[in-house]
Amino acid sequence: MSRNHLESLIADFLDCTPAFGGDSKRIKEVQNRILTEAHRVFLEKNQRYRELNSATKPDLSDKINLDTGSIPLIPSDFFKYLSDEGPEKESHLILQSSGTSQNISKVNVDKFNALNQKIALSRIVQHFLGGERIPMVALRSSNKGISRGRMSTSDAGVLGFSLLASQLYMIDVNSEDAPLQIRKAMSQIGNRRFMLFGFTFQVYEALVSGVIPSGNYNNMIVVHGGGWKKLKHLQISSTSFREMIADKWGAAKVHDYYGMAEQTGSIFFQCNSFRYHVSNYSNLFVRDRFLNLVQDQQVGVLHVVSFIQSSYPGQSIVTQDLGFKESSDGPPCPCGTPGMTFFINGRLDQAEIKGCSDAN
């Protein structure tokens, strides 16, 4: 099996497929081909992927089907033990999760994979925010520069979203001169529309610390992702978090996004109706603790699929997050974006997944 063939399928898919909408039948056919080829490639090239599949269920190379949910499944913890096994081609960077534990997920990303992540991310975000480049104020918890050789999920988010920005202001929220940096940025931005971007807990720190003064920033669009675990411990819900932002900053729009280091680029963006949207570059299933599919509107474990990962087996991951899909027969999202929508209901306190491969 050829990595070149897989890359060709993905390149053609991105060339011909918008982030949302389009010919759903054709898109599904190509998605199935990409998953099938990716499965075959990593069975051959990646020993740990091969061991995982042989220990669970028979090979699915000729049975992969998005309609039935017959897909090889990878537990998210798998990537904590994959860091010493790189891709077939030279690595572009090592992308690692932003977790607090010592045993964090790491994936090797080559240049082709990184480019496709940027393409997918830009198209998804531009669908919701528009194609105009606007200034971006990026909140970080460190004054260290972003390393392109080894990068955390939050830094990858800054770098990815900054490609859509006309100007970038990097603010270390923990530095003594952060308020001064903010004032300078705000002064230069003026009344122009701008994006405030950060890991969710970093935005929360900026809220409670006053590093960004209270005011009516109706030209501000807040985009944040990840970091909900810390807010959960503080008993702060997504609704109360949005209310805090509205009360203190008067932000016109607040968007969360759901994603992970293992599937960078193909994020799930939250619209103004607070629904997470599944783009054509992703798919999503909801499963019970035995990995059987559950009905729409029923809460279960989120299983996320990406069609743009090629240098590591990040195409089909069972997360430790809970949520539910809205009914496909229900009314479309009020925001007008076509396709699947879902909600997130929190995180498994203790992950208890009973299998790692095909389930339906």
C-alpha positions, 0 to 999 in steps of 0.5 A, a space after each residue: 500500500 502506498 502513502 503516495 496514493 493516500 496523499 493523492 486521495 486527500 489532496 483531490 478531496 480537499 481540492 474538490 470539497 468545500 468545508 460545508 455543503 456539496 454533493 453528499 453522495 460523492 463526498 461520502 464515497 471519497 471519505 470511505 476510500 480515504 478511510 480504507 486506504 489510510 487503514 491499509 497504509 497504517 496496517 502495513 507501516 505502523 507496528 503499533 497500529 497493526 498490533 492494536 487491530 490484531 488484538 481486537 477485531 479482524 481486518 476491516 480493509 474491505 468493510 469500512 463503511 461510514 453509513 454503518 459505522 464499521 470503522 477501525 477505532 483508536 482509543 485516544 490514549 493510543 497516541 501517548 505511546 506512539 511518539 517513538 514511531 514516526 511517519 514514513 516521510 521526514 517529520 515536519 513537527 511533533 505535535 503534542 497535547 496540552 495536558 497536565 499529565 506527564 504522559 501526553 499524546 504526541 504525533 509526528 506531522 509531515 509537511 503534507 499533513 501540516 498543509 492539509 491541516 491549515 487548509 481545512 482549518 482556514 476553510 472551516 473558520 472562514 465559513 463562520 467568521 468570513 474571509 476578511 483578515 482581521 487583527 488577532 489578539 492571542 492569549 498565551 500562558 508563556 512568553 516563550 516563542 512558538 517552536 515549529 519543531 515541537 508544538 503544543 495543541 494550544 500553540 498549534 491553534 495560535 499558529 493555525 488561526 494566525 494564518 487568517 489574521 491581518 495582524 497578530 498580537 501575542 500576549 502572555 497573560 501571566 506577564 507583568 506587562 500584559 495590561 500594557 501589551 493589551 492597551 497597545 494592541 487595542 489602541 492600534 486595532 481601534 474600532 476594527 473587528 478583531 479576534 481574541 483567541 486563546 485556550 479556554 482557561 487562558 481566556 478565563 484567566 484574562 477575564 478574572 485577572 482584569 488583564 483586559 479591562 472591562 468594556 463594551 468591545 462589540 467589535 471583539 470575536 472571542 474564539 477559544 477551545 480546550 481547557 474545559 476540565 479546569 473550568 469544570 472543577 470551578 463549576 463554570 459551565 459553557 453558558 455561564 462562561 459566555 455570560 461572563 464574557 458578555 458581562 465583562 467585555 460585551 463581546 459581540 460573538 463567542 465561539 468555542 471549538 472542539 478539537 484535539 492534537 491528534 486531529 488538528 485542522 479538522 475542528 468542530 466549530 461552534 456557531 452562534 446557536 451554540 451547536 458544534 458543526 461537523 464539516 466535510 473534513 470530519 465525521 462524528 459518531 456517538 457510542 455507548 461504553 461497549 462502542 455500539 452506536 446510540 440513537 440521535 439525541 442519546 448521550 454517549 462517548 464521542 467518536 471523531 473521524 478526520 479525513 485529512 491526516 496522513 502521516 500518522 493514524 489519526 483518522 478515527 479516534 474514540 475520545 473520552 468526551 460525552 455528547 449527543 448528535 441532533 436528529 438528522 430528521 430535525 430542522 436545520 441549524 438556525 445559523 444556516 450551516 448544512 450538515 450534522 450538529 452535536 452538543 458536548 455534555 462533559 467528559 468521562 470521569 474514568 474512561 472505560 472503553 471495552 474495545 478498540 475496533 469495529 463496532 456498530 
